[in-house]
Each structure stands twice: as structure tokens, then as C-alpha cells.
Amino acid sequence: MNRNEILIEADELLKKFGDPNIRIFDATITDDGYLQGHIPGAAFFEHENFSAPESQNRYTNILPADKLAEQIGALGISNETEVIVYACGMLPYAVRAWWLLRYAGHDKVRILNGGLSAWKQAGGQIEDEVRQYPPAIFQPQLREWMYANKEEVIEALKSSEVAVVNVMPRESYDGRHIKGSISLSSMDLMQQLDAFLPDDQIATRLQEVTHNKRIITYCGGGIAAAVNATAHLMTGYENVAVYHGSMFEWLAEDLPTVGTGKWEIWKK
């Protein structure tokens, strides 16, 4: 894949705006920002609806294929629908939605680079009316290689050909991380948490791990990990997965870690 297959810039979306086949979703993690103002016609992408209800952590266990397809169809997304996802000030949320839809088998989904801020800077209007699209039918074709479970991570840590990458800030990694994993923060791939860096800068930051045959990224709960994974795809590296359980599952299973410090640094 390349950048243009994954991202859409605000000026391009403005030109396409009004196309009846486009479905736009605000994938911000809570609906507060959506209710305050969103791209006209956009619906809200509720991340929790795509996680198994029995999961102890809100976003870590993905629904099985049939339930996943039901949720995607309920949003008004068919296999032929063009989908645009964005977030307000927090790119990882939109990237996680993109990763999930790609995993389900959707081929026509892109991320609005820069999110709502870029849309407004390009002259786009906003509204605060709650929107929903008519239900559609979505046929899943899972790209199972895009997600890794704890069993795969355990085996990967025994291999010199697979990199397990912690994408959280270095302070979090130093506090505690999966034993045998390396640090490569997603913060180094973004501009102020809102947009991806240019491809050449991303490639430079990722070059230390791209010699591996496979890369598995993880974070706290599988959201920020999608940023690094998607960045790899943009630069032509395809064999990359997100460990959906990430640190929350790993710690709950009492699997090996390094460090005993505070890794959930956002809870300061």
C-alpha cells in the first residue's frame, strides 16, 4: 500500500464532498467532540461496539467475523461504500478505526490526515446534528494477519526475525514493557497527534526495524499500536500486525515484563 491509498487530505475530501457513496465517520473515542461539531453528514464511530462484550478491557478483543460484519453494516457501510474516518485532535483513534475496517476486508477506507482541524483549515464547514446512515450489508473477508494474539507474541519473542514493538512514549516503555520488546514511539511518526509525518521522515524513523520478516506492534489497549503498523504499510512494509490485547491483556495474564514502574503515564 502507499500513502494515497491510506490517507486523504482535506482539500481532496472537499472536492469529493456530497458524493452519495461516501460515508464519513468521526472516530474520536468519546462522542463529546462529535456532539460539539463534526463534518456535515458524518456519523459517530463507536469503538466499543466492535469489541467482544466479555472483554475486560474496552477495545482489546475484536468481535468474530459475523458480529463484526453486522456492526459494520449497521453503520451503513457496504463493501462498495467509500469510507472516510477522522478524529478530533487524536489521530490514533481514526487509525484504529481504519485498521479495524481493513482487517474486516474493506478496501475503500481512508483516514482524513489532520482530522477535523485540517478540514476546518481547508474551509470545510461543521455541524452539530447527530447523523446516521441507512443500514447496509457488509460481507467480511478477514485479513487475519493484521492482528496478533498473545500466543503469536510469545512465539515471536523467541525469534530473531520478528520484532515486537512498544509504541508508547519512552517514559512508558522504561516504566514497564513486554520482555524482549523494543521501543519505537508512535509520537515520533505524527505531527502534534493530528497527522502523519511525510513518508520520508516516517521511513527514517522506522528503518531500524524494517529488516525483520514480521513486525508486531503493541501499546496499552491496541489503539496507538495501529499508528506504527499503518505507518509501516505506507512505506511499503506489509507483514505487520497489531497485538490487540497489548499491555492490558499481557499484564492480566501475568506474562513476562521488564520494569515495575508506572507505564500508564497518561494517568498522571
C-alpha positions in Angstrom: 0.0 0.0 0.0 1.0 3.6 -0.3 0.1 6.9 1.4 -2.6 7.8 -1.1 -4.4 4.5 -0.5 -4.4 5.1 3.2 -4.8 8.8 3.7 -7.0 11.5 2.2 -6.1 15.2 2.6 -8.8 17.8 3.5 -8.7 19.6 0.1 -9.4 16.3 -1.7 -12.3 15.5 0.6 -13.8 18.9 0.0 -13.8 18.2 -3.7 -15.5 14.8 -3.1 -17.9 16.1 -0.5 -21.5 15.4 -1.3 -20.8 12.1 -3.1 -23.7 9.8 -2.1 -21.5 6.8 -1.9 -19.2 8.3 0.7 -19.7 7.5 4.4 -17.8 9.8 6.8 -17.2 8.9 10.5 -15.9 10.7 13.5 -13.9 8.1 15.3 -13.0 10.1 18.4 -13.0 7.8 21.4 -16.0 9.5 23.1 -18.8 11.4 21.4 -18.3 14.7 23.3 -16.3 16.2 20.5 -18.7 14.8 17.8 -21.7 16.4 19.6 -19.9 19.8 19.7 -19.2 19.8 16.0 -18.3 17.5 13.1 -18.1 17.3 9.4 -21.6 17.7 7.9 -23.3 14.4 7.5 -20.7 12.5 9.5 -21.8 9.7 11.9 -20.1 8.6 15.1 -17.9 5.6 15.1 -18.4 3.8 18.4 -15.2 1.8 19.0 -16.7 -0.2 21.9 -19.3 -1.7 19.6 -16.5 -3.6 17.8 -15.1 -5.3 20.9 -16.3 -8.5 22.4 -18.6 -7.7 25.3 -17.0 -10.2 27.6 -13.6 -8.4 27.2 -12.4 -6.9 30.5 -10.7 -4.1 28.5 -12.8 -1.9 26.4 -11.1 -2.2 23.0 -8.8 -5.2 23.1 -10.8 -8.2 21.8 -12.3 -7.9 18.3 -15.7 -9.3 17.5 -15.9 -12.5 15.5 -16.4 -12.1 11.7 -20.2 -12.4 11.7 -20.7 -9.9 14.5 -18.1 -7.6 13.1 -19.9 -7.6 9.7 -23.2 -6.9 11.4 -21.7 -3.8 13.2 -20.1 -2.5 10.1 -23.3 -3.0 8.1 -25.3 -1.3 10.9 -23.2 1.8 10.3 -24.3 2.0 6.7 -21.1 0.6 5.2 -21.2 -1.9 2.4 -18.2 -3.4 0.6 -18.6 -0.8 -2.2 -19.0 2.2 0.1 -16.2 4.7 0.2 -15.4 5.4 3.8 -13.5 8.3 5.4 -12.6 8.2 9.1 -11.2 11.0 11.1 -10.8 12.2 14.7 -10.6 15.4 16.5 -7.1 16.1 17.7 -6.2 12.5 18.2 -5.1 10.7 15.0 -4.7 7.2 16.7 -8.4 6.9 17.1 -9.1 7.3 13.4 -6.2 5.0 12.5 -7.6 2.3 14.8 -11.0 2.6 13.0 -9.2 2.3 9.7 -7.2 -0.7 10.8 -10.3 -2.4 12.0 -12.2 -1.9 8.8 -9.3 -3.1 6.7 -9.0 -6.1 8.9 -12.6 -6.9 8.2 -11.9 -6.8 4.5 -13.0 -3.3 3.4 -10.9 -2.0 0.5 -12.2 1.6 0.2 -11.4 3.2 3.5 -9.1 6.2 4.1 -8.1 8.4 7.1 -8.5 12.1 6.9 -5.0 13.3 7.6 -5.1 16.1 10.1 -8.6 15.3 11.2 -11.2 17.9 11.9 -8.6 20.7 12.3 -7.4 20.1 8.7 -11.0 20.1 7.5 -11.7 23.5 9.1 -8.4 25.0 7.9 -9.3 23.9 4.3 -12.6 25.8 4.6 -14.9 22.9 5.5 -18.0 23.6 7.5 -19.1 21.8 10.6 -22.5 20.9 12.1 -23.7 19.6 15.5 -26.6 17.5 14.3 -26.4 13.8 15.1 -26.3 11.7 11.9 -26.7 8.1 11.0 -26.5 6.3 7.6 -29.1 3.7 6.4 -28.0 0.2 7.3 -26.2 -1.8 4.6 -24.9 -5.3 4.1 -21.2 -6.0 4.5 -19.6 -9.3 3.6 -16.4 -9.8 5.7 -13.1 -11.2 4.2 -10.8 -11.1 7.2 -7.2 -10.1 6.8 -6.2 -12.2 9.8 -2.5 -11.3 9.5 -3.4 -7.8 10.7 -4.0 -8.8 14.3 -1.8 -10.9 16.6 -2.9 -12.6 19.8 -0.8 -13.3 22.8 0.2 -16.7 21.6 1.8 -15.3 18.5 3.6 -12.6 20.5 5.0 -15.3 22.9 6.4 -17.2 19.9 7.6 -14.0 18.2 9.7 -13.2 21.2 11.7 -16.4 20.6 12.5 -15.4 17.0 15.3 -13.2 15.8 13.3 -12.5 12.6 10.2 -10.9 14.3 10.2 -7.5 16.1 7.7 -6.9 18.9 7.5 -3.1 19.2 6.2 -1.0 22.1 4.8 2.2 20.5 4.1 4.1 23.7 6.4 7.0 24.8 9.8 6.1 26.0 8.8 7.0 29.6 6.1 4.4 29.5 8.4 1.8 28.0 11.0 2.5 30.7 8.4 2.1 33.3 7.3 -1.4 32.1 7.2 -3.3 28.9 6.9 -6.8 27.4 10.2 -8.6 28.0 12.1 -8.8 24.7 10.2 -5.9 23.0 11.8 -2.8 21.7 10.7 0.9 21.9 9.6 3.0 18.9 7.1 5.6 19.9 4.1 6.4 17.7 4.6 10.0 18.8 7.7 10.1 16.5 5.5 9.4 13.5 2.9 12.1 13.9 2.6 15.9 13.8 1.1 17.0 17.1 -1.0 13.9 17.4 -3.2 15.0 14.5 -1.5 13.9 11.2 1.2 11.6 9.9 4.6 12.9 9.1 5.8 12.9 5.4 6.8 9.5 4.1 10.5 10.2 4.0 10.5 11.1 7.7 8.4 8.1 8.6 10.7 5.8 6.7 13.8 7.2 8.5 12.2 6.6 11.9 11.1 3.0 11.1 14.3 1.8 9.4 15.7 0.2 12.5 13.0 -2.5 12.4 12.2 -3.0 8.8 14.8 -5.7 8.3 12.6 -8.1 10.2 10.4 -10.6 8.4 7.4 -9.6 10.6 6.6 -6.8 13.0 4.1 -6.8 15.8 3.2 -3.5 17.5 1.5 -3.0 20.8 0.5 -0.3 23.3 -1.8 -0.2 26.2 -5.0 -1.4 24.6 -4.4 -1.7 20.8 -5.1 1.8 19.6 -1.8 3.7 19.3 -0.2 0.4 18.1 -2.2 0.9 14.8 -0.3 4.1 14.1 3.0 2.4 13.8 1.5 -0.6 11.9 -0.2 1.7 9.4 3.0 3.8 9.0 4.8 0.6 8.0 2.2 -0.1 5.4 2.5 3.4 4.0 6.2 2.9 3.5 5.8 -0.5 1.7 6.3 -2.9 4.6 3.3 -5.3 4.6 3.9 -8.0 7.1 2.9 -6.1 10.2 0.3 -6.8 12.9 -1.3 -5.1 15.9 -1.3 -7.1 19.1 -4.9 -6.3 20.0 -4.6 -7.4 23.7 -1.5 -5.3 24.2 -0.3 -4.4 27.8 -3.7 -4.8 29.4 -4.0 -8.4 28.4 -0.3 -9.2 28.8 -0.3 -8.0 32.4 -3.7 -9.6 33.2 -2.1 -12.9 32.1 1.0 -12.3 34.2 3.3 -12.8 31.3 6.9 -11.7 31.4 7.7 -7.9 31.6 10.7 -5.7 32.4 10.3 -2.9 34.9 7.9 -2.3 37.8 7.4 1.4 37.3 4.4 3.5 36.1 3.7 2.7 32.4 0.3 4.3 32.2 1.8 7.7 32.1 -1.4 9.3 30.8 -3.0 8.7 34.2 -0.7 11.3 35.9 
